[in-house]
Amino acid sequence: MSITKINLSIKQSVLLRLIKNGESLEDASSKAGLCINLSKYYLKPKNPFAMY
């Protein structure tokens, strides 16, 4: 099932949830309706000096 007409922030949260559940990056990005390069961009920290 593909998500096509969904808000981008929802796609990001779906991507993160799938990765936390053990999906590979390729599978999670496909299921979230994102390309792999865009998924990699979302997974990079925005501020590398931030404490998480």
Distance bins in CASP14 RR format, pairs under 12 A and 6 or more apart:
PFRMAT RR
TARGET T0000
AUTHOR 0000-0000-0000
RMODE 2
METHOD distances of the structure
MODEL  1
1 14 0 0 0 0 0 1 0 0 0 0 0
1 30 0 0 0 0 0 1 0 0 0 0 0
1 31 1 0 0 1 0 0 0 0 0 0 0
1 32 0 0 0 0 0 1 0 0 0 0 0
1 33 0 0 0 0 1 0 0 0 0 0 0
2 11 0 0 0 0 0 1 0 0 0 0 0
2 14 0 0 0 0 0 1 0 0 0 0 0
2 29 0 0 0 0 0 1 0 0 0 0 0
2 30 0 0 0 0 1 0 0 0 0 0 0
2 31 1 0 0 1 0 0 0 0 0 0 0
2 32 0 0 0 0 1 0 0 0 0 0 0
2 33 1 0 1 0 0 0 0 0 0 0 0
2 34 0 0 0 0 0 1 0 0 0 0 0
3 10 1 0 0 1 0 0 0 0 0 0 0
3 11 1 0 0 1 0 0 0 0 0 0 0
3 12 0 0 0 0 0 1 0 0 0 0 0
3 13 0 0 0 0 0 1 0 0 0 0 0
3 14 1 0 0 1 0 0 0 0 0 0 0
3 15 0 0 0 0 0 1 0 0 0 0 0
3 18 0 0 0 0 0 1 0 0 0 0 0
3 28 0 0 0 0 0 1 0 0 0 0 0
3 29 0 0 0 0 0 1 0 0 0 0 0
3 30 0 0 0 0 0 1 0 0 0 0 0
3 31 1 0 0 1 0 0 0 0 0 0 0
3 32 1 0 0 1 0 0 0 0 0 0 0
3 33 1 0 1 0 0 0 0 0 0 0 0
3 34 0 0 0 0 1 0 0 0 0 0 0
4 10 0 0 0 0 0 1 0 0 0 0 0
4 11 0 0 0 0 1 0 0 0 0 0 0
4 32 0 0 0 0 0 1 0 0 0 0 0
4 33 1 0 0 1 0 0 0 0 0 0 0
4 34 0 0 0 0 0 1 0 0 0 0 0
5 11 0 0 0 0 0 1 0 0 0 0 0
5 33 0 0 0 0 0 1 0 0 0 0 0
6 12 0 0 0 0 0 1 0 0 0 0 0
6 13 0 0 0 0 0 1 0 0 0 0 0
6 14 0 0 0 0 1 0 0 0 0 0 0
6 15 0 0 0 0 0 1 0 0 0 0 0
6 32 0 0 0 0 1 0 0 0 0 0 0
6 33 0 0 0 0 1 0 0 0 0 0 0
6 34 0 0 0 0 0 1 0 0 0 0 0
7 13 0 0 0 0 1 0 0 0 0 0 0
7 14 0 0 0 0 0 1 0 0 0 0 0
7 32 0 0 0 0 0 1 0 0 0 0 0
8 14 0 0 0 0 0 1 0 0 0 0 0
8 15 0 0 0 0 0 1 0 0 0 0 0
8 32 0 0 0 0 0 1 0 0 0 0 0
8 33 0 0 0 0 0 1 0 0 0 0 0
8 34 0 0 0 0 1 0 0 0 0 0 0
8 38 0 0 0 0 1 0 0 0 0 0 0
8 39 0 0 0 0 0 1 0 0 0 0 0
8 41 0 0 0 0 0 1 0 0 0 0 0
8 42 0 0 0 0 1 0 0 0 0 0 0
9 15 0 0 0 0 0 1 0 0 0 0 0
9 16 0 0 0 0 0 1 0 0 0 0 0
9 32 0 0 0 0 0 1 0 0 0 0 0
9 34 0 0 0 0 0 1 0 0 0 0 0
9 42 0 0 0 0 0 1 0 0 0 0 0
10 16 0 0 0 0 0 1 0 0 0 0 0
10 17 0 0 0 0 0 1 0 0 0 0 0
10 32 0 0 0 0 1 0 0 0 0 0 0
10 33 0 0 0 0 0 1 0 0 0 0 0
10 34 0 0 0 0 0 1 0 0 0 0 0
11 17 0 0 0 0 0 1 0 0 0 0 0
11 18 0 0 0 0 0 1 0 0 0 0 0
11 28 0 0 0 0 0 1 0 0 0 0 0
11 29 0 0 0 0 1 0 0 0 0 0 0
11 30 0 0 0 0 0 1 0 0 0 0 0
11 31 0 0 0 0 1 0 0 0 0 0 0
11 32 1 0 1 0 0 0 0 0 0 0 0
11 33 1 0 0 1 0 0 0 0 0 0 0
11 34 1 0 1 0 0 0 0 0 0 0 0
11 35 0 0 0 0 0 1 0 0 0 0 0
11 38 0 0 0 0 1 0 0 0 0 0 0
11 39 0 0 0 0 1 0 0 0 0 0 0
11 42 0 0 0 0 1 0 0 0 0 0 0
12 18 0 0 0 0 0 1 0 0 0 0 0
12 19 0 0 0 0 0 1 0 0 0 0 0
12 28 0 0 0 0 0 1 0 0 0 0 0
12 29 0 0 0 0 0 1 0 0 0 0 0
12 32 1 0 0 1 0 0 0 0 0 0 0
12 33 0 0 0 0 0 1 0 0 0 0 0
12 34 0 0 0 0 1 0 0 0 0 0 0
12 38 0 0 0 0 1 0 0 0 0 0 0
12 39 0 0 0 0 1 0 0 0 0 0 0
12 41 0 0 0 0 0 1 0 0 0 0 0
12 42 1 0 1 0 0 0 0 0 0 0 0
12 43 0 0 0 0 1 0 0 0 0 0 0
13 19 0 0 0 0 0 1 0 0 0 0 0
13 20 0 0 0 0 0 1 0 0 0 0 0
13 28 0 0 0 0 0 1 0 0 0 0 0
13 32 0 0 0 0 1 0 0 0 0 0 0
13 34 0 0 0 0 0 1 0 0 0 0 0
13 42 0 0 0 0 0 1 0 0 0 0 0
14 20 0 0 0 0 0 1 0 0 0 0 0
14 21 0 0 0 0 0 1 0 0 0 0 0
14 23 0 0 0 0 0 1 0 0 0 0 0
14 28 0 0 0 0 1 0 0 0 0 0 0
14 29 0 0 0 0 1 0 0 0 0 0 0
14 30 0 0 0 0 0 1 0 0 0 0 0
14 31 1 0 0 1 0 0 0 0 0 0 0
14 32 1 0 1 0 0 0 0 0 0 0 0
14 33 0 0 0 0 1 0 0 0 0 0 0
14 34 0 0 0 0 1 0 0 0 0 0 0
14 39 0 0 0 0 0 1 0 0 0 0 0
14 42 0 0 0 0 0 1 0 0 0 0 0
15 21 0 0 0 0 0 1 0 0 0 0 0
15 23 0 0 0 0 1 0 0 0 0 0 0
15 24 0 0 0 0 0 1 0 0 0 0 0
15 25 0 0 0 0 1 0 0 0 0 0 0
15 26 0 0 0 0 0 1 0 0 0 0 0
15 27 0 0 0 0 0 1 0 0 0 0 0
15 28 1 0 1 0 0 0 0 0 0 0 0
15 29 1 0 0 1 0 0 0 0 0 0 0
15 30 0 0 0 0 0 1 0 0 0 0 0
15 31 0 0 0 0 1 0 0 0 0 0 0
15 32 1 0 1 0 0 0 0 0 0 0 0
15 33 0 0 0 0 1 0 0 0 0 0 0
15 34 1 0 0 1 0 0 0 0 0 0 0
15 35 0 0 0 0 0 1 0 0 0 0 0
15 36 0 0 0 0 0 1 0 0 0 0 0
15 38 0 0 0 0 1 0 0 0 0 0 0
15 39 1 0 1 0 0 0 0 0 0 0 0
15 40 0 0 0 0 0 1 0 0 0 0 0
15 41 0 0 0 0 0 1 0 0 0 0 0
15 42 1 0 0 1 0 0 0 0 0 0 0
15 43 0 0 0 0 1 0 0 0 0 0 0
16 22 0 0 0 0 0 1 0 0 0 0 0
16 23 0 0 0 0 0 1 0 0 0 0 0
16 25 0 0 0 0 0 1 0 0 0 0 0
16 28 0 0 0 0 1 0 0 0 0 0 0
16 29 0 0 0 0 0 1 0 0 0 0 0
16 32 0 0 0 0 1 0 0 0 0 0 0
16 34 0 0 0 0 0 1 0 0 0 0 0
16 39 0 0 0 0 1 0 0 0 0 0 0
16 42 0 0 0 0 1 0 0 0 0 0 0
16 43 0 0 0 0 1 0 0 0 0 0 0
17 23 0 0 0 0 1 0 0 0 0 0 0
17 28 0 0 0 0 1 0 0 0 0 0 0
17 31 0 0 0 0 1 0 0 0 0 0 0
17 32 0 0 0 0 1 0 0 0 0 0 0
18 24 0 0 0 0 1 0 0 0 0 0 0
18 25 0 0 0 0 1 0 0 0 0 0 0
18 26 0 0 0 0 0 1 0 0 0 0 0
18 27 1 0 0 1 0 0 0 0 0 0 0
18 28 1 1 0 0 0 0 0 0 0 0 0
18 29 0 0 0 0 1 0 0 0 0 0 0
18 30 0 0 0 0 1 0 0 0 0 0 0
18 31 1 0 1 0 0 0 0 0 0 0 0
18 32 1 0 0 1 0 0 0 0 0 0 0
18 33 0 0 0 0 0 1 0 0 0 0 0
18 34 0 0 0 0 0 1 0 0 0 0 0
18 39 0 0 0 0 1 0 0 0 0 0 0
18 43 0 0 0 0 0 1 0 0 0 0 0
19 25 1 0 0 1 0 0 0 0 0 0 0
19 26 0 0 0 0 0 1 0 0 0 0 0
19 27 0 0 0 0 1 0 0 0 0 0 0
19 28 1 0 1 0 0 0 0 0 0 0 0
19 29 0 0 0 0 1 0 0 0 0 0 0
19 31 0 0 0 0 0 1 0 0 0 0 0
19 32 0 0 0 0 1 0 0 0 0 0 0
19 34 0 0 0 0 0 1 0 0 0 0 0
19 39 0 0 0 0 1 0 0 0 0 0 0
19 40 0 0 0 0 0 1 0 0 0 0 0
19 42 0 0 0 0 0 1 0 0 0 0 0
19 43 1 0 0 1 0 0 0 0 0 0 0
20 28 0 0 0 0 1 0 0 0 0 0 0
20 43 0 0 0 0 0 1 0 0 0 0 0
21 27 0 0 0 0 0 1 0 0 0 0 0
21 28 0 0 0 0 1 0 0 0 0 0 0
21 31 0 0 0 0 0 1 0 0 0 0 0
22 28 0 0 0 0 1 0 0 0 0 0 0
22 31 0 0 0 0 0 1 0 0 0 0 0
23 29 0 0 0 0 1 0 0 0 0 0 0
23 30 0 0 0 0 1 0 0 0 0 0 0
23 31 1 0 0 1 0 0 0 0 0 0 0
23 32 0 0 0 0 1 0 0 0 0 0 0
23 39 0 0 0 0 0 1 0 0 0 0 0
24 30 0 0 0 0 1 0 0 0 0 0 0
24 31 0 0 0 0 0 1 0 0 0 0 0
24 36 0 0 0 0 0 1 0 0 0 0 0
24 39 0 0 0 0 0 1 0 0 0 0 0
25 31 0 0 0 0 0 1 0 0 0 0 0
25 32 0 0 0 0 0 1 0 0 0 0 0
25 34 0 0 0 0 0 1 0 0 0 0 0
25 35 0 0 0 0 0 1 0 0 0 0 0
25 36 1 0 0 1 0 0 0 0 0 0 0
25 37 0 0 0 0 0 1 0 0 0 0 0
25 38 0 0 0 0 0 1 0 0 0 0 0
25 39 1 0 0 1 0 0 0 0 0 0 0
25 40 1 0 0 1 0 0 0 0 0 0 0
25 41 0 0 0 0 0 1 0 0 0 0 0
25 42 0 0 0 0 0 1 0 0 0 0 0
25 43 1 0 0 1 0 0 0 0 0 0 0
26 32 0 0 0 0 0 1 0 0 0 0 0
26 33 0 0 0 0 0 1 0 0 0 0 0
26 34 0 0 0 0 0 1 0 0 0 0 0
26 35 0 0 0 0 0 1 0 0 0 0 0
26 36 1 0 0 1 0 0 0 0 0 0 0
26 37 0 0 0 0 0 1 0 0 0 0 0
26 39 0 0 0 0 1 0 0 0 0 0 0
26 40 0 0 0 0 0 1 0 0 0 0 0
27 33 0 0 0 0 0 1 0 0 0 0 0
27 34 0 0 0 0 0 1 0 0 0 0 0
27 36 0 0 0 0 0 1 0 0 0 0 0
27 39 0 0 0 0 0 1 0 0 0 0 0
28 34 0 0 0 0 1 0 0 0 0 0 0
28 35 0 0 0 0 0 1 0 0 0 0 0
28 36 0 0 0 0 1 0 0 0 0 0 0
28 38 0 0 0 0 0 1 0 0 0 0 0
28 39 1 0 0 1 0 0 0 0 0 0 0
28 40 0 0 0 0 0 1 0 0 0 0 0
28 42 0 0 0 0 0 1 0 0 0 0 0
28 43 0 0 0 0 1 0 0 0 0 0 0
29 35 1 0 0 1 0 0 0 0 0 0 0
29 36 1 0 1 0 0 0 0 0 0 0 0
29 37 0 0 0 0 1 0 0 0 0 0 0
29 38 1 0 0 1 0 0 0 0 0 0 0
29 39 1 1 0 0 0 0 0 0 0 0 0
29 40 0 0 0 0 1 0 0 0 0 0 0
29 41 0 0 0 0 0 1 0 0 0 0 0
29 42 0 0 0 0 1 0 0 0 0 0 0
29 43 0 0 0 0 1 0 0 0 0 0 0
30 36 0 0 0 0 1 0 0 0 0 0 0
30 38 0 0 0 0 0 1 0 0 0 0 0
30 39 0 0 0 0 1 0 0 0 0 0 0
31 39 0 0 0 0 0 1 0 0 0 0 0
32 38 0 0 0 0 1 0 0 0 0 0 0
32 39 1 0 0 1 0 0 0 0 0 0 0
32 42 0 0 0 0 1 0 0 0 0 0 0
32 43 0 0 0 0 0 1 0 0 0 0 0
33 39 0 0 0 0 1 0 0 0 0 0 0
33 42 0 0 0 0 0 1 0 0 0 0 0
34 40 0 0 0 0 1 0 0 0 0 0 0
34 41 0 0 0 0 1 0 0 0 0 0 0
34 42 1 0 0 1 0 0 0 0 0 0 0
34 43 0 0 0 0 0 1 0 0 0 0 0
35 41 0 0 0 0 1 0 0 0 0 0 0
35 42 0 0 0 0 0 1 0 0 0 0 0
36 42 0 0 0 0 0 1 0 0 0 0 0
36 43 0 0 0 0 0 1 0 0 0 0 0
37 43 0 0 0 0 0 1 0 0 0 0 0
37 44 0 0 0 0 0 1 0 0 0 0 0
38 44 0 0 0 0 0 1 0 0 0 0 0
45 51 0 0 0 0 0 1 0 0 0 0 0
45 52 1 0 0 1 0 0 0 0 0 0 0
46 52 0 0 0 0 0 1 0 0 0 0 0
END
